[in-house]
Amino acid sequence: MVGLAAQKDFPIFSHLIHGHPLVYLDSGASAQKPRCVLEAMTRFYETDYANIHRGVHELSQRATARYDEGRRAVQRFLNAAHDDEIVFTSGATEALNLVAASWGRTFLNAGDEIILTQLEHHANIVPWQLLRDQVGFTLRIAPLQPNGDVLLDDVTALINEKTKLVSVAHVSNALGTVLPVEAIIAAAHERGIPVLIDGSQAVSHGAVDVQKLDADFYVFSGHKIYGPTGIGVLYGKRALLATMPPYQGGGDMIESVTFEKTTYQAPPLRFEAGTPPIAEVVGLTAALAYVTGIGMEAIAAHEAALLAYGTKKLAALEGVRLVGTAPHKASILSFVVEGVHPHDVGTILDQQGLAIRAGHHCAQPAMEALGLMATVRASLGLYNTREDLDALVDGLKKVREIFS
């Protein structure tokens, strides 16, 4: 159930914004939450809440069972081979930092190289820069094409004997470009090079099978797939996680502690120090059940139809230029309005009840490569409709009238 029929599952759509029905076109930043997610978390707090892995009492046992089931739910969702390949983090950002700080600090040396692309989110750039400045390896950057595409040949051309990791987005958050990640992974693996995929913008738009991709690491955030904030996932192949030292120290990630020596749990608990986001895992579990119940194929088909419709409507609008027209895209429409700053566009649209994003979208290198400071971004979710895109077009016409 998608589109208008799905909106009844989301309480936020019963509220007006500046006197207008909400048209939410900012799911790329954070998706709205269905009632089942909100109710699951509330019910957990009201009936089952306690800390996990420490207590013998009933509530602790129940909470532990819910948390462990959440790990299995993510395993099924990603089709991971084992549930111990799923590490819970606070979000994709922490997951990327975890890999950089643990795997990267262990295996990267001065003179090594990592391959990124020009369209990466800052979260897949800055952690590597921080480590580079301490270790002395080099970042090699695959270029962005004028249409927002990243070509397989441009990535593979950078692979050489110094390459130790390829770390790329599955889908660009700024432009919607779908990268050829399966081919990138295959090319890297021919040289024995592991690959990390930032799937933050991919998991909500279609099915992801990490075994089929053969990804070594795959990360995403719960809040972009209709779950709560404060919860993310790092998938890592079991053999790789076993080679990685702890990322943080504290309770629950240890086997034993003395002042002379500490021994650590096996993954994934090794990487989950302290009290974890228990209720957030419950919420994420409910969100994954919700989208799985609809069907990822149905969501992908609905959003693809909306993307085609929105692309056609915006391309025909005078004074509006689409940015990012790669042949393979997820449901993101990035554009500029001639003579109007994106922030002004966003402010005017907000007064009409339209929620969009305006700025560099935490992808400043991509903006620079395209000769832009910022764009307006409309990012679609399973609850959006053609009428939402019609409202966007009408709003942009008003923007043009105001600045004409």
C-alpha positions in Angstrom: 0.0 0.0 0.0 1.8 3.1 -1.3 0.9 6.7 -2.1 -2.2 8.3 -0.7 -3.4 5.0 0.8 -0.1 4.8 2.8 -0.5 8.3 4.2 -3.1 7.2 6.7 -0.4 5.0 8.3 1.6 8.2 9.1 0.1 10.5 11.8 2.1 13.5 10.6 -0.1 13.8 7.5 -3.1 14.6 9.6 -1.5 18.0 10.6 -1.5 21.2 8.6 1.6 23.3 7.9 1.0 27.0 7.6 -2.7 26.2 7.0 -1.9 23.8 4.2 -1.9 20.0 4.0 1.6 18.7 4.4 3.5 17.8 1.2 6.6 16.1 2.5 9.4 15.9 0.0 12.4 15.5 2.3 12.5 11.8 2.9 16.1 11.8 1.8 17.0 13.7 4.9 14.7 11.7 7.2 11.6 9.7 6.4 8.4 10.1 8.4 7.4 7.4 10.8 4.4 5.1 10.4 2.1 4.6 13.4 3.3 1.0 13.8 6.8 2.2 14.6 5.6 4.8 17.1 3.3 2.3 18.8 6.0 -0.4 18.9 8.4 1.9 20.7 5.7 3.2 23.1 4.5 -0.3 23.9 8.1 -1.5 24.6 8.7 1.4 27.0 5.3 0.7 28.7 5.5 -3.0 29.0 9.0 -4.5 28.4 11.7 -1.9 29.0 14.8 -2.8 30.9 18.5 -2.9 30.1 19.7 -5.9 28.2 22.3 -8.7 28.5 22.8 -8.0 32.2 19.7 -9.0 34.1 18.1 -12.2 35.1 14.8 -10.7 35.8 11.8 -11.0 33.4 11.9 -7.5 31.9 15.6 -7.7 31.1 15.0 -11.1 29.5 12.1 -9.7 27.4 14.1 -6.6 26.3 17.1 -8.8 25.4 14.9 -11.0 23.3 13.5 -7.9 21.4 17.0 -6.6 20.8 18.3 -9.9 19.5 15.2 -10.3 17.3 16.0 -6.9 15.8 19.4 -8.1 14.8 17.9 -11.1 13.1 15.3 -8.8 11.4 18.1 -6.8 9.9 19.9 -9.9 8.8 16.8 -11.1 6.9 16.3 -7.6 5.4 19.8 -7.4 4.0 20.0 -11.2 3.4 23.2 -11.4 5.4 24.6 -14.9 5.9 24.8 -14.6 9.7 23.1 -12.4 12.4 26.5 -11.8 14.0 27.4 -9.8 10.9 25.0 -7.1 12.0 26.4 -4.4 14.3 24.0 -1.8 15.7 25.3 1.8 15.7 23.8 5.3 16.2 23.5 5.7 12.5 25.4 5.3 9.2 27.8 8.1 10.2 28.9 6.1 13.3 29.1 2.9 11.2 31.5 4.6 8.7 33.6 6.0 11.6 33.7 2.6 13.2 35.1 1.0 10.0 37.6 3.9 9.6 38.7 3.8 13.3 38.8 0.0 13.7 39.5 -1.6 10.3 41.3 1.4 8.9 43.6 2.0 11.8 44.5 -1.7 11.8 45.1 -2.3 8.1 46.0 1.1 6.5 49.6 2.4 6.3 51.4 5.3 4.9 51.6 5.0 1.1 48.3 3.1 0.8 45.3 4.4 -1.2 41.5 4.5 -0.7 39.2 5.2 -3.6 36.1 7.4 -3.1 34.0 9.3 -5.5 33.2 13.0 -5.9 29.6 12.5 -5.0 30.1 11.1 -1.5 28.3 12.3 1.5 30.6 14.1 4.0 30.2 11.1 6.3 32.1 9.0 3.8 34.8 11.6 3.3 35.6 13.2 6.7 36.4 10.0 8.7 38.9 8.9 6.0 40.5 12.4 6.0 40.8 12.3 9.8 42.6 8.9 9.6 44.6 9.9 6.5 46.1 12.9 8.4 47.2 10.5 11.2 48.4 7.6 9.1 49.5 9.1 5.8 47.6 7.2 3.1 46.1 8.9 0.0 42.5 9.4 -1.1 41.9 8.8 -4.8 38.7 10.4 -6.1 36.7 9.1 -9.0 35.2 12.1 -10.9 31.6 13.2 -11.2 30.3 13.5 -14.8 28.4 16.7 -15.7 25.1 14.7 -15.7 25.8 13.5 -12.1 26.9 10.0 -13.1 29.9 8.1 -11.8 31.3 5.8 -14.5 32.6 2.3 -13.6 35.7 2.9 -15.8 36.6 6.0 -13.8 36.5 4.0 -10.5 38.4 1.0 -11.8 41.0 3.1 -13.5 42.1 4.2 -10.0 42.7 0.7 -8.7 46.3 -0.3 -8.4 48.7 -2.2 -6.2 48.4 0.5 -3.5 44.6 0.4 -3.2 43.5 -1.0 0.1 39.8 -0.1 0.1 37.0 1.2 -2.1 34.4 3.2 -0.2 31.4 4.5 -2.3 27.8 5.4 -2.0 25.1 3.0 -3.3 22.9 6.0 -4.1 23.8 9.7 -4.1 21.9 11.7 -1.5 22.3 14.9 -3.4 21.5 13.8 -6.9 19.9 10.3 -6.7 22.5 8.7 -8.9 22.6 4.9 -8.5 26.2 3.8 -8.7 27.2 0.5 -10.4 28.2 -0.9 -7.0 27.9 -4.6 -8.0 30.4 -4.1 -10.8 32.6 -1.9 -8.6 32.7 -4.7 -6.0 33.5 -7.3 -8.6 36.3 -5.3 -10.1 37.8 -4.6 -6.6 37.5 -8.2 -5.5 39.5 -9.3 -8.6 42.4 -7.5 -7.0 41.6 -8.7 -3.5 40.4 -5.3 -2.3 37.5 -4.9 0.1 34.6 -2.6 -0.6 32.5 -0.5 1.8 29.0 0.6 0.5 27.2 3.6 2.1 23.6 2.4 1.6 21.9 5.2 3.5 19.9 6.4 0.4 19.4 2.9 -1.1 17.7 0.7 1.5 14.4 2.6 1.5 14.0 2.6 -2.3 14.5 -1.1 -3.2 15.7 -4.5 -2.1 19.3 -4.8 -1.0 21.0 -8.2 -0.9 24.5 -8.0 0.6 25.4 -11.5 -0.4 24.4 -10.9 -4.0 26.4 -7.6 -4.0 29.2 -9.4 -2.2 29.8 -6.2 -0.2 32.4 -6.4 2.5 30.8 -3.6 4.5 27.4 -2.0 4.1 25.9 0.8 6.2 22.6 2.5 6.6 20.6 4.7 9.1 17.2 3.6 10.5 15.6 7.0 10.2 15.8 7.0 6.4 13.8 3.8 6.2 10.8 5.0 8.3 12.4 4.0 11.6 13.6 6.1 14.5 16.6 8.3 14.8 19.6 7.2 16.8 19.9 3.7 15.2 22.0 2.6 12.3 23.5 -0.6 11.0 27.0 -1.8 10.0 27.0 -5.0 8.1 30.4 -6.6 7.8 31.4 -10.0 6.6 32.1 -12.3 9.6 35.7 -12.9 8.7 36.4 -9.2 8.4 34.7 -8.2 11.6 36.7 -10.9 13.4 40.0 -9.1 12.5 38.9 -5.7 13.8 39.7 -4.4 17.3 37.1 -2.7 19.5 36.0 0.8 18.4 35.0 2.0 21.9 35.5 0.5 25.3 33.0 0.0 28.1 30.4 -2.3 29.4 28.9 -5.3 27.5 31.7 -5.4 24.9 34.0 -7.3 27.3 34.5 -10.9 28.4 36.6 -10.0 31.4 38.4 -6.9 32.8 41.3 -6.6 35.2 43.7 -3.7 35.5 46.3 -5.9 33.8 44.3 -7.1 30.9 40.9 -7.0 29.2 39.5 -9.5 26.8 36.7 -8.7 24.4 33.5 -10.3 23.2 33.3 -11.6 19.6 31.6 -9.4 17.0 29.1 -7.9 17.0 29.0 -7.2 20.7 32.7 -6.2 20.6 31.5 -3.1 18.8 28.5 -2.3 20.9 29.9 -0.7 24.1 27.6 0.5 26.8 23.8 0.5 26.9 22.7 0.2 23.3 19.7 1.9 21.6 17.3 -0.8 22.7 14.0 1.0 22.0 15.3 2.3 18.7 16.1 -1.3 17.6 12.5 -2.2 18.4 11.4 0.7 16.3 13.7 -0.3 13.4 12.4 -3.8 13.6 8.8 -2.5 13.2 9.9 -0.2 10.3 11.5 -3.1 8.4 8.4 -5.2 9.0 6.3 -2.3 7.6 8.3 -1.9 4.4 8.7 -5.6 3.9 4.9 -6.0 4.3 4.3 -3.5 1.5 7.1 -5.1 -0.6 10.4 -3.4 -1.6 9.6 -4.2 -5.2 6.2 -2.4 -4.9 7.9 0.6 -3.3 10.6 0.7 -5.9 8.0 0.6 -8.7 5.9 3.3 -7.1 8.9 5.7 -6.6 10.2 5.0 -10.1 6.9 6.1 -11.6 6.9 9.2 -9.4 10.5 10.0 -10.4 9.6 9.8 -14.1 6.5 11.9 -13.6 8.3 14.5 -11.6 11.3 14.7 -14.0 9.0 15.4 -16.9 7.0 18.0 -15.0 10.1 19.9 -13.8 11.9 19.6 -17.1 9.0 21.4 -18.7 9.0 24.2 -16.1 10.4 27.5 -17.4 13.4 28.7 -15.3 14.0 25.4 -13.6 17.0 23.3 -14.4 17.4 19.7 -13.2 20.7 18.8 -11.7 21.7 15.2 -11.8 20.2 13.4 -14.8 22.2 10.1 -14.7 20.5 7.2 -16.5 20.1 5.2 -13.3 18.5 7.2 -10.5 16.6 6.7 -7.3 13.7 9.0 -6.4 15.5 12.3 -5.8 14.9 15.4 -7.9 17.6 18.0 -7.4 17.3 21.3 -9.3 18.0 25.0 -9.3 15.6 27.9 -10.1 17.1 30.6 -12.3 17.9 33.8 -10.4 16.6 32.5 -7.0 18.7 31.2 -4.2 17.7 27.6 -3.1 17.1 28.8 0.5 14.6 31.4 -0.8 12.9 28.7 -2.8 12.7 26.5 0.2 11.3 29.3 2.4 8.6 30.2 -0.1 7.6 26.5 -0.6 7.4 26.0 3.1 4.7 28.7 3.4 2.6 26.6 1.0 3.1 23.4 3.1 5.8 21.9 1.0 8.8 20.4 2.9 11.9 20.3 0.7 15.7 20.5 1.3 17.8 23.4 0.1 21.6 23.5 0.4 24.7 21.4 -0.4 23.2 18.3 1.1 26.4 17.4 2.9 27.9 16.8 -0.5 30.0 19.9 -1.0 32.6 18.2 -3.3 29.7 17.1 -5.6 28.3 20.7 -5.7 31.8 22.1 -6.5 32.2 19.6 -9.3 29.0 20.7 -10.8 29.8 24.4 -10.4 27.1 25.0 -7.8 26.9 26.2 -4.2 23.6 24.5 -3.5 20.4 23.0 -5.0 16.8 22.4 -4.1 16.1 18.8 -3.5 12.8 17.0 -3.5 13.2 13.4 -2.2 10.4 11.0 -2.5 9.1 8.3 -0.2 6.5 5.5 -0.4 3.8 7.9 0.8 4.2 10.5 -2.0 1.8 11.0 -4.9 1.6 12.6 -8.3 -0.5 15.3 -6.6 2.5 16.1 -4.3 4.6 16.7 -7.4 1.9 18.8 -8.9 1.9 20.9 -5.7 5.7 21.3 -6.1 5.3 22.5 -9.6 2.5 25.0 -8.6 4.8 26.2 -5.7 7.7 26.7 -8.1 5.5 28.8 -10.4 4.7 31.0 -7.4 8.4 31.3 -6.7 9.0 32.4 -10.3 6.2 35.0 -10.0 7.6 36.5 -6.9 11.1 36.9 -8.4 10.0 37.8 -11.9 
